[in-house]
Amino acid sequence: MFDRIRAFHRPTTVAQALRAFDAEHRRGGRGRFVAGGTDLVVQRDRTLHWLVDLTCLPLSYVRRVRGGWSIGATTRMGELERSKALLGFANGIVPEAASTCGSQQIRNMGTIGGNLANASPACDLAPPLLALDGSVVIAARGGRRTVRLDRFFRGVNRTVLGGGLLVEVVVPAPPKAAKAAWSWQKLGRLQSDIAVVSAAAGIGVDARGAVTWARIALGAVAPTPIRAKRAETLLVGRILDRAAVDAAAEQATADARPVSDVRATAEYRRAMCRVLVARALGECAARAGRELTSPGDVGRAVRTITPGNEGHRAGRSL
Ligand SMILES: Cc1cc2nc3c(=O)[nH]c(=O)nc-3n(C[C@H](O)[C@H](O)[C@H](O)COP(=O)(O)OP(=O)(O)OC[C@H]3O[C@@H](n4cnc5c(N)ncnc54)[C@H](O)[C@@H]3O)c2cc1C
């Protein structure tokens, strides 16, 4: 499938990678960076003339930085999934999302940088990293810049990279709260399939149980992964109860702009968006010590919406 490739570079430093990319770019033809290749190879783009392989760069790491984390771009999904450090951070939503990214073989190859740079609306790591207020560091010949993840995606398979190299993902320390909790939810045909809808949430509550901050991010319900900021605002200051959760789920769904495709209709995605946001916030509440009443409500809603629809069964147990 790469029958027109005339040059394959394997740099060992970021500077070399940028030089190789720029030199090839000036020489002409089309080319790309390649990391695990799990998106690029499947896309079967026969017009590529050169590739710059990133797998020998020193960009595979997970480091603690000022209460947050810095994750190198070529860190593989499998490494994230097994990272003890990240499992102990934000209820482990980053490793949990990584663990649902395809099969073990895909996770042994696919990287965090490739997942974000490929910019699929359904990419698994974007919602948890968006909810965590993550940023990416982009290196180009002119220097490095940091871009917040909510400004990184530009459309389906489009980002602000513009030929730059994503070198690092930065996750800051979450805001303080008397109690804080996080949750990641994914609905796919099977749990390891591409998401039909996904949602990540985080909340901080004070001693009275009032929400002091809220984060909600959604995947596969818009041309890019998105933050549901109006739903977040709606929660702040309210006591975290079933009514608040339902109102936030309704608002998040109103902000979604899903399409119909081979995996699901837009209508189904909207219905599942409401369910997953409610489920994520319900899990946050439980983890923060506030059990919401009637925990079976969400599961009942799913069963009502999908009678006999085997193709749309949730990856998690209903
Ligand atoms: C069978 C299968 C199942 C999958 N299931 C899932 C799933 O459930 N969830 C999910 O989210 N994804 C899934 N994927 C997609 C894919 O595995 C992930 O998106 C993976 O993280 C991509 O990383 P990669 O290193 O393989 O990227 P590559 O394929 O190497 O690159 C992808 C794109 O990003 C660019 N790129 C890569 N790294 C950088 C960088 N550091 N800087 C700038 N540009 C860069 C490349 O030029 C290319 O355009 C699946 C793929 C397959 C084949």
The ligand as a Tripos MOL2 file, in Angstrom:
@<TRIPOS>MOLECULE
LIG
   53    58     1     0     0
SMALL
NO_CHARGES

@<TRIPOS>ATOM
      1 C1         -8.3430   -2.6300   14.5250 C.3       1 LIG1
      2 C2         -8.2070   -1.2300   15.1010 C.ar      1 LIG1
      3 C3         -8.9520   -0.9030   16.2190 C.ar      1 LIG1
      4 C4         -8.8530    0.3750   16.7700 C.ar      1 LIG1
      5 N1         -9.6100    0.6830   17.8670 N.ar      1 LIG1
      6 C5         -9.5330    1.9150   18.3950 C.ar      1 LIG1
      7 C6        -10.3210    2.2600   19.5350 C.ar      1 LIG1
      8 O1        -11.0850    1.4670   20.0800 O.2       1 LIG1
      9 N2        -10.2060    3.5300   20.0120 N.ar      1 LIG1
     10 C7         -9.3710    4.4630   19.4550 C.ar      1 LIG1
     11 O2         -9.3040    5.5770   19.9490 O.2       1 LIG1
     12 N3         -8.6130    4.1530   18.3690 N.ar      1 LIG1
     13 C8         -8.6690    2.9250   17.8360 C.ar      1 LIG1
     14 N4         -7.9260    2.6210   16.7300 N.ar      1 LIG1
     15 C9         -7.0990    3.6720   16.1220 C.3       1 LIG1
     16 C10        -5.6030    3.6980   16.5170 C.3       1 LIG1
     17 O3         -5.1590    2.4630   17.0040 O.3       1 LIG1
     18 C11        -5.2990    4.7710   17.5830 C.3       1 LIG1
     19 O4         -5.8020    6.0260   17.1900 O.3       1 LIG1
     20 C12        -3.7950    4.8700   17.8640 C.3       1 LIG1
     21 O5         -3.5940    5.5020   19.0960 O.3       1 LIG1
     22 C13        -3.0350    5.6370   16.7770 C.3       1 LIG1
     23 O6         -1.6880    5.7610   17.1730 O.3       1 LIG1
     24 P1         -0.4980    5.3750   16.1870 P.3       1 LIG1
     25 O7          0.7510    5.6290   16.9300 O.co2     1 LIG1
     26 O8         -0.6790    4.0170   15.6320 O.co2     1 LIG1
     27 O9         -0.7180    6.4710   15.0340 O.3       1 LIG1
     28 P2         -0.2010    6.4270   13.5180 P.3       1 LIG1
     29 O10        -1.0580    5.5310   12.7210 O.co2     1 LIG1
     30 O11         1.2670    6.1960   13.4820 O.co2     1 LIG1
     31 O12        -0.4770    7.9480   13.1110 O.3       1 LIG1
     32 C14        -1.7850    8.4400   13.0260 C.3       1 LIG1
     33 C15        -1.7420    9.8710   12.4650 C.3       1 LIG1
     34 O13        -1.1470   10.7490   13.4100 O.3       1 LIG1
     35 C16         0.0540   11.3450   12.8810 C.3       1 LIG1
     36 N5          1.0100   11.3060   14.0010 N.ar      1 LIG1
     37 C17         1.3250   10.2280   14.7660 C.ar      1 LIG1
     38 N6          2.1060   10.6120   15.7820 N.ar      1 LIG1
     39 C18         2.2990   11.9510   15.6370 C.ar      1 LIG1
     40 C19         3.0160   12.9250   16.4040 C.ar      1 LIG1
     41 N7          3.6750   12.6010   17.5300 N.pl3     1 LIG1
     42 N8          3.0160   14.2150   15.9710 N.ar      1 LIG1
     43 C20         2.3400   14.5620   14.8400 C.ar      1 LIG1
     44 N9          1.6210   13.6810   14.0960 N.ar      1 LIG1
     45 C21         1.6140   12.3890   14.5030 C.ar      1 LIG1
     46 C22         0.4580   10.4810   11.6820 C.3       1 LIG1
     47 O14         1.1150   11.2560   10.6950 O.3       1 LIG1
     48 C23        -0.9110   10.0110   11.1930 C.3       1 LIG1
     49 O15        -1.5110   11.0020   10.3940 O.3       1 LIG1
     50 C24        -7.9880    1.3370   16.1730 C.ar      1 LIG1
     51 C25        -7.2210    0.9910   15.0500 C.ar      1 LIG1
     52 C26        -7.3380   -0.2790   14.5080 C.ar      1 LIG1
     53 C27        -6.5070   -0.6340   13.3000 C.3       1 LIG1
@<TRIPOS>BOND
     1     1     2 1
     2     2     3 ar
     3     2    52 ar
     4     3     4 ar
     5     4     5 ar
     6     4    50 ar
     7     5     6 ar
     8     6     7 ar
     9     6    13 1
    10     7     8 2
    11     7     9 ar
    12     9    10 ar
    13    10    11 2
    14    10    12 ar
    15    12    13 ar
    16    13    14 ar
    17    14    15 1
    18    14    50 ar
    19    15    16 1
    20    16    17 1
    21    16    18 1
    22    18    19 1
    23    18    20 1
    24    20    21 1
    25    20    22 1
    26    22    23 1
    27    23    24 1
    28    24    25 2
    29    24    26 1
    30    24    27 1
    31    27    28 1
    32    28    29 2
    33    28    30 1
    34    28    31 1
    35    31    32 1
    36    32    33 1
    37    33    34 1
    38    33    48 1
    39    34    35 1
    40    35    36 1
    41    35    46 1
    42    36    37 ar
    43    36    45 ar
    44    37    38 ar
    45    38    39 ar
    46    39    40 ar
    47    39    45 ar
    48    40    41 1
    49    40    42 ar
    50    42    43 ar
    51    43    44 ar
    52    44    45 ar
    53    46    47 1
    54    46    48 1
    55    48    49 1
    56    50    51 ar
    57    51    52 ar
    58    52    53 1
@<TRIPOS>SUBSTRUCTURE
     1 LIG1         1 GROUP 0 **** ****
